């Protein structure tokens, strides 16, 4: 097992303990993820077990990462896949970056995106206007979100 893999620098098939994702979040073996919703009418496209998309019943379930592994070929590049214990002998495999982009997987520890930070600030401003937040609380939220918004 290598210690850490970084998005954009995956050059071989291997297993890792940590992964620095495209969005800058760090995934670790033993972290918890949440299964989102299927990205297609056919079900999950980027979460599979034994080569088949997993059952839609997994939506909104928490799963624990038990392996971070890259797969691919030098000619086509490598991708990070997250494994968790499935039902039966075969592990469940998630094409992490694609599943995250399509909403099939949710990382509850992920940093807010710029858009999410702006939405959160707008919501805080509305709560302030309604008298539910003080100016000190609003300023605190604003200073916390400003680096994410201004990047």
Secondary structure as GFF3:
##gff-version 3
##sequence-region A 1 151
A	DSSP	beta_strand	2	6	.	.	.	ID=ss1
A	DSSP	beta_strand	15	20	.	.	.	ID=ss2
A	DSSP	beta_strand	26	28	.	.	.	ID=ss3
A	DSSP	beta_strand	32	35	.	.	.	ID=ss4
A	DSSP	beta_strand	47	49	.	.	.	ID=ss5
A	DSSP	beta_strand	52	53	.	.	.	ID=ss6
A	DSSP	three_ten_helix	56	58	.	.	.	ID=ss7
A	DSSP	beta_strand	62	64	.	.	.	ID=ss8
A	DSSP	beta_strand	67	73	.	.	.	ID=ss9
A	DSSP	beta_strand	77	84	.	.	.	ID=ss10
A	DSSP	beta_strand	92	95	.	.	.	ID=ss11
A	DSSP	alpha_helix	96	102	.	.	.	ID=ss12
A	DSSP	beta_strand	105	106	.	.	.	ID=ss13
A	DSSP	alpha_helix	114	129	.	.	.	ID=ss14
A	DSSP	alpha_helix	135	150	.	.	.	ID=ss15
###
